[in-house]
Amino acid sequence: MFNLPWFLGGDEGYYLYESARLLDGAVFYRDLFDLITPGSHWLLAGLFHAFGTTMATARGLHAATQGVIVALVWTSCRLLGVRPAVAAAAALLQPALFEPAWQCTSPHWLATLLTLAVLAALLRAPSAAILPGALVGLLIAVQQQKGVVIGVGAAAAIVAGGLAAGGWGSARAIVRQLARCLAGLLAVVVPFSVALLLSVGFEPLWTALVVFPFVHYPRVNRVPWGYTGMLPSYTFPRLLVWLPAVTLVEAMRAVRPGRGAEDRRRGAILVVMAAAAVGSIAYNPDYIHHAFVGSVFAVLLGDVVESWLRALAPDRVAAAVTAVALVALAAQLGRVMARAHRDFPIDLATPFGTVQFHATAEATAYARVAALTRASPRAELFSYPWGGAVHLLTGTLNPTPIQIYLPTYTSAAQIADTIATLERRRVPWVVTPYPLDPTDPILAYVAEHYEQVVEDGHPLPLYRRRA
């Protein structure tokens, strides 16, 4: 993953820029606005401090995250008794099929890692329920919308696993496990929440973590289940969308008579956690979000395939089938690598390190904006309607807390505050690809107070404040 092209894609620019700003003393929900908890940002800021604020550090985190995800899939499969070759094939689904759907450093992938860690902890030993609780707490610290759902799923998995293994006679043991799980959760969530409250107070947290996810976000991200939209060449979106169907097969295996108590417990955990994984992406169930939970279903797939091979195939046939699967996955990995490098062939040295671009014109545009803005006394740049990547690649500072403006998503108060900031700070530079529409309050302000210095049709039209 570290050798894939280093392009700033998707929401990656917002995440990396906000993490970099934390090193300068910026405070989340005051100087930076986002609608998720900042655990992953704090982690990346620490890595930037240790290894440098560069694209290499960011993609190093991405590569390490993917490696741990692969290891957790392998570990979970082996806990289920899956043979090593099948476990390896299940684990390689992550770099071959799931990661290519979103080849970016992202809090989503860290949430994937923690979700798998919760699953592996539940599968390993029922007596150690404090560990999955603590892991759920870390997940809430990274993405609260997923952490809450996975936390409910973990509690349900403890109950379902206990009942499947010991029936109602195990009720007392189940209660003890739930208490340990809750203790682990509170040990992480309470100090984390206190730290946030002390830093900014209650109202900004409520607005960012509750109002925006439940009110503003659904206005711009309403998609049908399994939405594929733009079909990339790197993976197979419809396969990702249908992969959760393996849960039905696992459910039928879980209720099959003749299984031992531990097998019944683990089967129940797999089914419940698979349902929780689906629930954790219900807020935006496109194929990319299916990729974020795909590794959970890779574990179920490994378990199902292992049971079929044991029941239906001699050892030699099973070995041949597994070998074919491993070769196919290796070929897909090569295909992903080749196409990614073909699509992003242009290198550009930027203040954030060397980054790859799709076209020469795009790279030239960033270089020109960087040269103009950084030569001025104040390297402040307002980028509309999105920032983050622009600021990293040009070495400029966003004077506002907001990295993305969208109709019906951005609040009226945020728009008014942005205009007030542009006026108060006399921000010297604005970049926007949009025509200066007088019906848009921000663009109307830009039209009144700025003059264009980079021509229309340029990938990054730049405006300088009038004297």
C-alpha positions as CSV (number, residue, x, y, z in Angstrom):
1,M,0.0,0.0,0.0
2,F,2.9,2.3,0.7
3,N,4.0,1.9,-3.0
4,L,0.7,3.1,-4.4
5,P,0.6,6.6,-5.9
6,W,0.5,9.3,-3.3
7,F,-2.4,11.4,-4.5
8,L,-4.7,13.3,-2.2
9,G,-8.1,11.8,-2.9
10,G,-11.6,11.9,-1.4
11,D,-11.8,13.2,2.1
12,E,-8.1,12.6,2.7
13,G,-7.1,16.2,2.3
14,Y,-9.5,17.3,5.1
15,Y,-8.2,14.6,7.4
16,L,-4.5,15.3,6.8
17,Y,-4.8,19.1,6.9
18,E,-6.8,19.0,10.2
19,S,-4.3,16.7,11.7
20,A,-1.4,18.9,10.7
21,R,-3.1,22.0,12.1
22,L,-3.3,20.3,15.5
23,L,0.5,20.5,15.7
24,D,0.2,24.3,15.5
25,G,-2.1,24.4,18.5
26,A,-5.4,24.3,16.8
27,V,-8.3,23.0,18.9
28,F,-10.9,20.6,17.5
29,Y,-14.4,22.0,17.2
30,R,-13.1,25.5,17.8
31,D,-10.4,26.2,15.2
32,L,-11.3,23.1,13.1
33,F,-14.7,21.8,12.3
34,D,-15.5,18.1,11.6
35,L,-18.5,15.9,12.4
36,I,-16.5,12.9,13.8
37,T,-14.5,12.4,17.0
38,P,-10.8,13.4,16.7
39,G,-9.1,10.2,17.9
40,S,-7.6,9.4,14.5
41,H,-6.6,13.1,14.0
42,W,-4.7,13.0,17.3
43,L,-2.9,9.8,16.3
44,L,-1.9,11.3,12.9
45,A,-0.8,14.5,14.5
46,G,1.5,12.5,16.8
47,L,3.0,10.7,13.8
48,F,3.5,14.1,12.0
49,H,5.3,15.3,15.1
50,A,7.5,12.2,15.2
51,F,8.2,11.7,11.5
52,G,7.4,14.9,9.8
53,T,4.3,16.5,8.3
54,T,4.6,14.9,4.9
55,M,2.6,12.6,2.6
56,A,5.1,9.8,3.4
57,T,4.0,9.9,7.1
58,A,0.3,9.8,6.1
59,R,0.7,7.0,3.7
60,G,2.9,5.1,6.2
61,L,0.0,5.2,8.6
62,H,-2.3,3.9,5.8
63,A,0.1,1.1,5.0
64,A,0.5,0.1,8.6
65,T,-3.3,0.2,9.1
66,Q,-3.9,-2.1,6.1
67,G,-1.2,-4.5,7.4
68,V,-2.8,-4.8,10.8
69,I,-6.3,-5.3,9.2
70,V,-4.8,-8.2,7.2
71,A,-3.3,-9.7,10.3
72,L,-6.6,-9.4,12.2
73,V,-8.5,-11.2,9.5
74,W,-5.9,-13.9,9.5
75,T,-6.0,-14.1,13.3
76,S,-9.8,-14.3,13.4
77,C,-9.9,-17.0,10.8
78,R,-7.3,-19.1,12.6
79,L,-9.3,-18.7,15.9
80,L,-12.2,-20.3,14.0
81,G,-10.0,-23.2,12.9
82,V,-9.6,-22.1,9.3
83,R,-6.5,-23.7,7.7
84,P,-3.6,-21.3,7.0
85,A,-4.0,-21.1,3.2
86,V,-7.7,-20.3,3.4
87,A,-7.0,-17.8,6.2
88,A,-4.4,-16.1,4.0
89,A,-6.8,-15.9,1.0
90,A,-9.4,-14.3,3.3
91,A,-6.9,-11.8,4.6
92,L,-5.7,-10.9,1.1
93,L,-9.2,-9.8,0.2
94,Q,-8.4,-6.5,2.1
95,P,-5.6,-5.3,-0.2
96,A,-7.0,-6.9,-3.3
97,L,-10.7,-5.8,-3.2
98,F,-11.5,-3.6,-0.2
99,E,-8.7,-1.1,0.0
100,P,-8.8,-0.3,-3.7
101,A,-12.2,1.2,-3.2
102,W,-10.7,4.0,-1.1
103,Q,-6.9,4.3,-1.6
104,C,-6.6,7.0,1.0
105,T,-5.4,7.6,4.5
106,S,-8.7,7.8,6.4
107,P,-10.3,7.5,9.8
108,H,-12.6,4.9,8.1
109,W,-9.7,2.4,7.8
110,L,-8.7,2.9,11.4
111,A,-12.3,2.2,12.3
112,T,-12.2,-1.0,10.2
113,L,-9.1,-2.0,12.2
114,L,-10.8,-1.4,15.5
115,T,-14.0,-3.2,14.4
116,L,-11.9,-6.3,13.5
117,A,-10.0,-6.1,16.8
118,V,-13.4,-6.1,18.7
119,L,-14.4,-9.2,16.7
120,A,-11.1,-11.0,17.3
121,A,-11.3,-10.2,21.0
122,L,-14.8,-11.5,21.3
123,L,-13.9,-14.7,19.4
124,R,-10.8,-15.4,21.5
125,A,-12.1,-15.7,25.1
126,P,-15.5,-14.8,26.7
127,S,-13.8,-14.1,30.1
128,A,-11.8,-11.2,28.7
129,A,-14.8,-9.0,27.9
130,I,-13.0,-5.9,29.2
131,L,-10.8,-5.8,26.1
132,P,-13.6,-5.6,23.5
133,G,-15.2,-2.9,25.6
134,A,-12.0,-0.8,25.6
135,L,-11.6,-1.3,21.9
136,V,-15.2,-0.1,21.3
137,G,-14.2,3.0,23.4
138,L,-11.3,3.6,21.0
139,L,-13.6,3.2,18.0
140,I,-16.0,5.8,19.5
141,A,-13.0,8.1,19.8
142,V,-12.3,7.6,16.1
143,Q,-15.8,7.6,14.5
144,Q,-18.6,7.9,17.0
145,Q,-21.3,6.9,14.5
146,K,-19.7,3.5,13.9
147,G,-18.5,3.0,17.5
148,V,-22.0,3.3,19.0
149,V,-23.4,0.7,16.6
150,I,-20.4,-1.7,17.0
151,G,-20.7,-1.3,20.8
152,V,-24.3,-2.3,20.8
153,G,-23.4,-5.2,18.5
154,A,-20.6,-6.3,20.8
155,A,-23.0,-6.4,23.8
156,A,-25.5,-8.3,21.7
157,A,-22.8,-10.7,20.6
158,I,-21.8,-11.4,24.2
159,V,-25.4,-12.2,25.0
160,A,-26.0,-14.3,21.9
161,G,-22.7,-16.2,22.3
162,G,-23.4,-17.0,25.9
163,L,-26.9,-18.2,25.2
164,A,-25.7,-20.3,22.3
165,A,-23.0,-21.9,24.3
166,G,-24.7,-22.4,27.7
167,G,-28.4,-21.5,27.4
168,W,-30.2,-19.5,30.0
169,G,-28.2,-21.2,32.7
170,S,-25.3,-19.0,31.7
171,A,-27.2,-15.8,32.4
172,R,-25.0,-14.9,35.4
173,A,-21.8,-15.3,33.4
174,I,-23.3,-13.2,30.6
175,V,-24.0,-10.4,33.0
176,R,-20.5,-10.5,34.3
177,Q,-19.1,-10.3,30.8
178,L,-21.3,-7.4,30.0
179,A,-20.2,-5.6,33.1
180,R,-16.5,-6.1,32.2
181,C,-17.3,-4.9,28.7
182,L,-19.0,-1.7,30.0
183,A,-16.0,-1.1,32.4
184,G,-13.6,-1.3,29.5
185,L,-15.7,1.1,27.4
186,L,-16.1,3.6,30.2
187,A,-12.3,3.5,31.0
188,V,-11.7,5.0,27.5
189,V,-14.8,7.1,26.8
190,V,-15.1,8.9,30.1
191,P,-11.6,10.5,30.1
192,F,-11.8,11.1,26.3
193,S,-15.2,12.9,26.7
194,V,-14.0,15.0,29.7
195,A,-10.9,16.1,27.7
196,L,-13.2,17.3,24.8
197,L,-15.6,19.0,27.2
198,L,-12.8,20.9,28.9
199,S,-11.3,22.0,25.6
200,V,-14.4,23.5,23.9
201,G,-17.5,23.0,26.1
202,F,-20.8,21.2,25.5
203,E,-22.5,23.2,22.7
204,P,-19.8,22.8,20.0
205,L,-19.6,19.1,20.7
206,W,-23.3,18.7,20.5
207,T,-23.4,20.6,17.2
208,A,-20.5,18.7,15.6
209,L,-21.2,15.2,16.9
210,V,-25.0,15.1,17.0
211,V,-26.7,17.9,15.0
212,F,-24.5,17.6,11.9
213,P,-24.5,13.8,11.6
214,F,-28.3,13.5,12.2
215,V,-29.5,16.7,10.4
216,H,-27.0,18.1,8.0
217,Y,-25.1,15.0,6.8
218,P,-28.2,13.1,5.5
219,R,-29.2,16.1,3.3
220,V,-26.1,15.5,1.1
221,N,-25.5,11.8,1.4
222,R,-28.8,10.1,0.7
223,V,-28.0,7.1,-1.5
224,P,-29.8,3.8,-2.1
225,W,-28.4,0.7,-0.5
226,G,-25.4,-0.6,-2.4
227,Y,-25.1,2.5,-4.5
228,T,-22.3,2.1,-7.0
229,G,-22.4,5.4,-8.8
230,M,-19.0,5.9,-10.3
231,L,-17.6,2.5,-11.0
232,P,-13.8,2.5,-10.5
233,S,-11.6,0.1,-12.3
234,Y,-9.6,-1.0,-9.2
235,T,-12.2,-3.2,-7.6
236,F,-15.6,-4.9,-8.1
237,P,-18.3,-2.7,-6.5
238,R,-21.2,-5.1,-6.9
239,L,-19.2,-7.9,-5.3
240,L,-18.6,-5.7,-2.3
241,V,-22.3,-4.9,-2.0
242,W,-23.3,-8.6,-2.1
243,L,-20.6,-10.0,0.1
244,P,-22.7,-9.5,3.3
245,A,-25.0,-12.2,2.0
246,V,-22.4,-14.7,3.4
247,T,-24.0,-13.9,6.8
248,L,-27.0,-15.9,5.9
249,V,-24.9,-19.0,5.2
250,E,-23.0,-18.5,8.5
251,A,-26.4,-18.1,10.3
252,M,-27.5,-21.5,9.0
253,R,-24.3,-23.1,10.1
254,A,-24.7,-21.5,13.6
255,V,-28.0,-23.2,14.2
256,R,-26.9,-26.6,12.7
257,P,-27.2,-29.4,15.3
258,G,-24.2,-31.3,16.5
259,R,-21.8,-28.3,16.9
260,G,-19.8,-28.0,20.2
261,A,-20.5,-25.2,22.7
262,E,-17.5,-23.1,21.7
263,D,-18.4,-23.5,18.0
264,R,-21.9,-22.3,18.7
265,R,-20.7,-19.3,20.7
266,R,-18.3,-18.2,18.0
267,G,-20.9,-18.8,15.3
268,A,-23.4,-16.5,17.1
269,I,-20.8,-13.9,17.6
270,L,-19.9,-13.9,13.9
271,V,-23.6,-13.5,12.9
272,V,-24.3,-10.7,15.3
273,M,-21.1,-8.7,14.6
274,A,-21.8,-9.1,10.8
275,A,-25.2,-7.5,11.4
276,A,-23.6,-4.7,13.5
277,A,-21.1,-4.1,10.7
278,V,-23.9,-3.6,8.2
279,G,-25.7,-1.3,10.6
280,S,-22.5,0.8,11.1
281,I,-22.6,1.9,7.5
282,A,-26.4,2.4,7.2
283,Y,-25.9,6.2,7.2
284,N,-24.2,6.0,3.8
285,P,-24.5,2.5,2.4
286,D,-22.6,2.9,-0.9
287,Y,-20.1,0.4,-2.2
288,I,-17.2,2.3,-0.6
289,H,-18.7,2.0,2.9
290,H,-19.3,-1.7,2.2
291,A,-15.6,-1.9,1.5
292,F,-14.9,-0.4,4.9
293,V,-16.6,-3.4,6.6
294,G,-15.7,-5.9,3.9
295,S,-13.0,-7.5,6.1
296,V,-15.6,-8.5,8.7
297,F,-17.3,-10.6,6.0
298,A,-14.0,-11.9,4.8
299,V,-13.7,-13.6,8.2
300,L,-17.2,-15.1,7.7
301,L,-16.3,-16.2,4.1
302,G,-13.1,-17.9,5.3
303,D,-15.1,-19.8,7.9
304,V,-17.8,-20.9,5.4
305,V,-15.3,-21.9,2.8
306,E,-13.3,-23.9,5.3
307,S,-16.5,-25.8,6.3
308,W,-17.3,-26.6,2.7
309,L,-13.8,-27.8,1.9
310,R,-13.8,-30.1,4.9
311,A,-17.2,-31.5,4.0
312,L,-17.0,-31.8,0.2
313,A,-13.4,-31.8,-1.0
314,P,-10.4,-34.1,-0.5
315,D,-7.3,-32.5,0.8
316,R,-5.7,-32.3,-2.7
317,V,-8.7,-30.7,-4.2
318,A,-8.9,-28.2,-1.3
319,A,-5.3,-27.3,-1.8
320,A,-5.8,-26.8,-5.5
321,V,-8.8,-24.6,-5.0
322,T,-7.0,-22.5,-2.4
323,A,-3.9,-22.1,-4.6
324,V,-6.1,-20.9,-7.5
325,A,-7.7,-18.3,-5.1
326,L,-4.3,-17.1,-3.9
327,V,-3.0,-16.7,-7.5
328,A,-6.2,-14.8,-8.5
329,L,-5.8,-12.4,-5.6
330,A,-2.1,-11.9,-6.4
331,A,-3.1,-11.1,-10.0
332,Q,-5.7,-8.6,-8.7
333,L,-3.1,-6.9,-6.5
334,G,-0.9,-6.5,-9.5
335,R,-3.8,-5.1,-11.6
336,V,-4.6,-2.6,-8.9
337,M,-0.9,-1.4,-8.6
338,A,-0.5,-1.1,-12.4
339,R,-3.7,0.8,-13.0
340,A,-3.1,3.2,-10.1
341,H,0.3,4.1,-11.3
342,R,-1.0,4.5,-14.8
343,D,-3.7,6.9,-13.6
344,F,-1.4,9.1,-11.5
345,P,1.9,9.4,-13.5
346,I,2.8,13.0,-12.7
347,D,5.2,13.8,-9.8
348,L,5.2,17.2,-8.1
349,A,7.3,18.4,-5.2
350,T,5.0,20.2,-2.8
351,P,5.4,21.7,0.7
352,F,3.7,18.4,1.8
353,G,6.2,16.2,0.0
354,T,6.1,14.6,-3.4
355,V,2.6,13.9,-4.6
356,Q,1.3,12.3,-7.8
357,F,-1.3,13.8,-10.1
358,H,-3.5,12.5,-12.9
359,A,-2.6,15.2,-15.4
360,T,0.2,17.7,-16.0
361,A,-2.2,20.7,-16.0
362,E,-3.4,19.8,-12.5
363,A,0.1,19.6,-11.1
364,T,1.1,22.9,-12.9
365,A,-2.0,24.6,-11.4
366,Y,-1.0,23.7,-7.8
367,A,2.6,24.8,-8.4
368,R,1.4,28.2,-9.8
369,V,-1.0,28.8,-6.9
370,A,1.7,27.9,-4.4
371,A,4.3,30.2,-6.0
372,L,1.9,33.2,-6.0
373,T,0.4,32.8,-2.5
374,R,3.6,31.9,-0.7
375,A,5.4,34.9,-2.2
376,S,3.0,37.2,-0.5
377,P,3.5,38.5,3.1
378,R,0.6,36.4,4.3
379,A,0.1,32.9,3.0
380,E,-3.6,32.7,3.9
381,L,-5.8,31.1,1.3
382,F,-9.5,30.6,1.4
383,S,-10.5,27.6,-0.8
384,Y,-14.2,27.3,-1.8
385,P,-16.1,24.9,-1.7
386,W,-13.4,22.6,-0.4
387,G,-10.0,22.9,1.2
388,G,-7.5,20.7,3.0
389,A,-5.7,19.3,0.0
390,V,-5.3,22.8,-1.5
391,H,-3.7,24.1,1.6
392,L,-1.3,21.1,2.1
393,L,-0.1,21.2,-1.5
394,T,0.4,25.0,-1.6
395,G,1.7,25.5,1.9
396,T,-1.0,27.9,2.8
397,L,-3.3,28.4,5.8
398,N,-7.1,28.1,5.8
399,P,-8.3,31.2,7.8
400,T,-11.6,29.4,8.6
401,P,-12.3,26.3,10.6
402,I,-14.3,24.6,7.7
403,Q,-12.8,22.4,5.0
404,I,-15.9,21.8,3.0
405,Y,-19.0,23.9,2.0
406,L,-22.0,22.2,0.5
407,P,-25.6,23.5,-0.1
408,T,-28.0,22.3,2.7
409,Y,-25.0,20.9,4.6
410,T,-23.1,24.0,5.7
411,S,-25.2,25.9,8.2
412,A,-26.2,29.6,7.7
413,A,-24.2,30.4,10.9
414,Q,-21.0,28.9,9.4
415,I,-21.5,30.8,6.1
416,A,-22.0,34.1,8.0
417,D,-18.9,33.4,10.1
418,T,-16.9,32.6,7.0
419,I,-17.8,35.9,5.4
420,A,-17.1,37.8,8.7
421,T,-13.6,36.1,8.8
422,L,-12.8,37.0,5.2
423,E,-13.7,40.6,6.1
424,R,-12.0,40.8,9.5
425,R,-8.8,39.2,8.4
426,R,-8.7,40.7,4.9
427,V,-7.7,37.3,3.6
428,P,-5.4,38.0,0.7
429,W,-6.2,35.0,-1.6
430,V,-9.2,33.0,-2.6
431,V,-9.3,30.0,-4.9
432,T,-12.6,28.5,-6.4
433,P,-13.4,26.6,-9.5
434,Y,-17.0,28.0,-9.4
435,P,-18.2,31.0,-11.4
436,L,-18.8,34.0,-9.1
437,D,-22.5,33.5,-8.6
438,P,-24.2,36.5,-7.0
439,T,-26.9,34.2,-5.5
440,D,-24.2,32.4,-3.4
441,P,-23.4,34.7,-0.5
442,I,-19.7,33.6,-0.3
443,L,-19.1,33.9,-4.0
444,A,-20.9,37.2,-4.1
445,Y,-18.5,38.5,-1.4
446,V,-15.6,37.2,-3.5
447,A,-16.9,39.0,-6.6
448,E,-17.1,42.3,-4.6
449,H,-13.8,42.2,-2.9
450,Y,-11.4,40.2,-5.1
451,E,-10.0,40.3,-8.6
452,Q,-8.9,37.3,-10.7
453,V,-5.2,36.7,-11.3
454,V,-5.4,33.2,-12.8
455,E,-7.6,32.9,-15.8
456,D,-10.9,31.1,-16.2
457,G,-10.6,27.5,-17.4
458,H,-7.5,27.1,-15.2
459,P,-7.9,24.1,-12.8
460,L,-7.5,26.4,-9.8
461,P,-8.8,30.0,-10.6
462,L,-7.1,32.3,-8.1
463,Y,-8.4,35.6,-6.8
464,R,-6.4,38.4,-5.0
465,R,-8.1,40.8,-2.6
466,R,-8.4,44.3,-4.1
467,A,-6.5,47.1,-2.3
